Amino acid sequence: MNKEKIKIFLVDDDAVYLKLLEIEFLEHGDFEIETYATGELCLKNIEHSPDIIILDYELNGIDKKAMNGIDILDKIKAYSSKIPVVMLSSQDKIEVAINCMHHKAFDYVVKSETAFFRLGKIIPAIFRLKKMEKQLNWYMERM
């Protein structure tokens, strides 16, 4: 049986952190990774149908006029509300996390020494939730 790889978009304007994320995912799972230095590039390629997007909160390190992570999150959700987006930020502020959740982020992860560990726990949780939603939909269709 040919198991499809999980396609993950990684979006971060910090080239070093973006590469670290990519290496971490490739070393610890069977993922198909696409990396983007700006949210705008992510949006241009959204038709590649990512299973998950990991999106930086601040995205103006390369281009000061670039859209921030919340703006990109809103555009992703307008395109498809079914794409889970995990927000990443170096800001350890509850207000920032709450704001991301209000904009329908699946989760919020602070860039720290535990970020990779947390992401490694979140991705399987996303797929367990998707499986449960499919089962519930199947059950509801038969009622």
N, C-alpha and C positions, 0 to 999 in steps of 0.2 A: 504494500500500500504506500503510495507516494504522499507523504505528509507535506502540505504547503508550509513554507516558512512564514513566520509572522513578520509583516512589513512595518518597520518603525521609521518615522521621520524624526530626526533630531535637528532642532532649530536653536542655534545659539550664536551670538556675534563674537564670542570669545573663542578664537580658533583653537587654542590649546585645550580648553575645556570640552569643546565640540569633539576634538580628536580623542580625548580621554574617554568620553562617553561612547564613541564609536568602538574603540578598542575593547572597552569593558563589555559591551553587548556582544561583540563578535567572539570574545573569549569565553563567555559564560552562557551562550545559547545559540540556537540555530535560527538566527534572524537575518532578514534582508534589511539593510540599513541604507537610508538616503539621508545625507546631511545637507543642511542649508545654513548659510551665514546670516540670512535675513528672513523675516517673516514673509516678505513679498515674494521671494524665491519659492518658499514653501507653498504659498497660495498658487503660484504659477504652475506648480507640479501636483496639485491636489488630486488631479484626475488619475494619478498613479495608484490611488486607492489605498492609503495607509491604513493599517489596522489600529495603530496608536500613534499619536504625535506627542513628543516631549518638547515643550516649548519654553524658552527663556522668557522671563517677565520683562526684562529690560533688553531692548534690541537696537539701541542707537549707538553702539560702540564703533561701528564702521561708518554709518551714515546718520548724522544727527537728525535728519528729517525722516528717518525710517519709522514705520509704525511700531508701537510698543506691543508687548505680548498680549495685553488685553484686547487691543484692536484686532490683532491677528486671530485670537481666540474667538471673538465675535464673528469674524468672517468665516472661520472654519465651521462654526456652529450654524451659520446661515447656509453654508454649502451643504452640510450634513450634520444633523444633530446626533447621529449615531457614532461619529468618530470620537473615541475617548482622547481627551487632551490632558496631559499631566504638566502642570506648570512648574518651572524651576526658577529659583531666585536666590540670590545671596542675601536677600532681606529676610531676616528672621522676625517679622512683624505679623502679629495676628490679623491686623487690619488688611494687609496685603493678601494673606491667605483667604480671608473671608471675601474680599473683593473678587478674587479668582473663582471662588465657589459660586458667588452670585452670577458670574458670567458663564456658569456651567462647566467649569473645569472638573475633571474626574477627581483630581487630587492636587496637592501642593507640596512640593519638596524643596527644602532649603539646601542650597549647595554647601555641603559640609562633608566631613569624613564618612558620614553614614548615608549620603545621597545614593550611591550605587546600590547599597544594601536595600534601602527603601524602594528604589525603582525595581529591584529584583523581586520584591514582594508584591508590588502594585500590579505588575503586568499579569501574573497568574490570576490575581483577584479580578482583573478586568475580564479575563476569559471565562472564569467561573461564573461571573455575573451574566455575561453574554449567553452562556450555555443555559443558565437558569431562565433567562428571558425567553429563549427559544422554546424551552420545555413548557413554560407557562403559556406562551402563544399557541403552541400545538394543543395544549389541553383546553384552552379557551375556545379554540376553533371547533372543537368537538362537542362542546356543551350546547 
